[in-house]
Amino acid sequence: MEKSNMLLSPGQRIRPNMNEETVIDLLSKIYGLTAMSIKELNAYDDKNYHVHCKELHENPYISEISEHGYVLKIINSLDSRNTHVIDAQTEMLIFLNGQFNCPIPVKNLNGTYYNLEKTNDSEESHAIRLFIYQPGQLLTHASWNKELLYKVGHLAADLDLRLSKFYHPAFEHHRTIWMLMSMSKLHLFVFAVPDEKRRQLASDVIDTFERNVLKFVPILEQGMIHGDLNEQNILVNKEGTDIVAIIDFGDSQKTCLIFELAIAICYMLLERKDITEGKHVIEGYQSVRKLTDLEKKILKVCVCARICQSLVMGAYSHLNDPKNKYILTTQKNGWSLLQELWPISDDEIFKIWDLSN
């Protein structure tokens, strides 16, 4: 079996080097499709493109061209080595189809859901995948209110409840640097943060997470989670009032269920710039799944850990890819949020987030 626990090392370059000409060639060669328009989408380590294709095509596995187009995803070289995890993610999306609006995988000319290709003189192979595009606007553009935050929390719990009926062995030992279970490895990347006080804060968060959360992992409820429920991966209707789809399951994992909620709260607080808003996400989550006393106790540290993870890896990734502005998204509000949230006592956060119920 392939080794799924392959964590990013400092200095390792994994993002694909792509251009539109290569995208056109890949669509034609692998999927038998002819591109009419190509738009690059936001991404961290992968390259994603929204493409519209001509009706005339050569793919026997496509009965009708999607009017909304497709997402061509070129996976980073590190994750591309884990083909059994790519298979597992595909099976998960097929399992969820009909329960949630999420990306639908498309077979290539070989009848498989991915191809390994070397692109633009790269020495490394990249997995090439295609999905039917899910229409909707990003949550970041929504009409924010407490009802929508409630829906985000409800979604997080409901999704994981549905995923409790899904199993794939590839997820058993799968680890990446972006998982909260990998927080100990984040020490290796703190050097990328330019400010000394911020580096110290990041180190404090990592140390506390190691002491106060990791030791409880064996007794925390485990399950499959999306792993990255942020404002870019949740789609809403054009009015911005209702959630219509979830995208990008590239960070899906088997881990502690509380991490899903912590990740969602992290990104909602970054959007709202108001710590008190976390209570609405928690309320929505608990309408589906009640938190245990232990989960309530560690929730703030888990939220801070995700903020820290996003800040540190964003700073590191920017060193390697300064043209990618998307990786700096968290930096805008992240440090001020972390500096505000981190010193709050457990008793105070219980009141702010209404965790006593």
C-alpha angles and dihedrals in degrees: 000000000000117000107255097182097079109140125195114261124211110270095021113134112209108152115110119249103227143162134183093262090058091048090054091049094048093050091051099041099041104028106023090236131136115217120226097176135010129196123178114228131208115279140156110211101353132061117239128187132187106216134183115205138202118261091239110080143150101226113115090195094061112077095178133012112247111250089212093051131229141280114235108202123196106194121218116259095252097054090040089069089063098071092157088059090050088053089049092051090050092051090049092054091048089050092051095045107112093023097063135009101251137141112301113214118233124212119236127225090279092056093249131114098237143021128206111229138171108225133198097353092310116158090210127073121236127204112238116209134174129205135181106255116249112220121223140090124275116264089239088072094049130119096258120219137138091267092060092047088051089053091052090054092046090050092052093054096039093050092051091046090056091045090056085081093054125085135176123165092221090073094057096086102012113135134172133173089254095064120098087228086067095055092116089064090055089081087076092063102041089095088076092069105093099206118077095212090051091049089053091049091051091050091050091053092048093048093048092048089052092050102038105031113024093057089060096050094101091059098039118099111261132206146129116301136180089236100205112052097164136145091271096052100050118074125204135192121270090266088056093229106105135044111241105171148004120220141185109041092179092118096048112138147156107254145112111329091221088067091068091058093043092052092048092049091048094058095039090054090048089054097043098037088213121107093202090066089074090080092068092054090048092048091053091047093050091051084073105024126019117224119235121234090254092051090051090050095054098036097096093050090049091051091049090047091056092047089050092047092052093047096048096043090044091054091046095047091049090058089057098037110025093167093063103089093177091074090063094058094105093046092071096070103358103094095046090048093049092047090052098043101039099067095047112114123238091247092052095046089050088059096042093049095035092236096153092086 
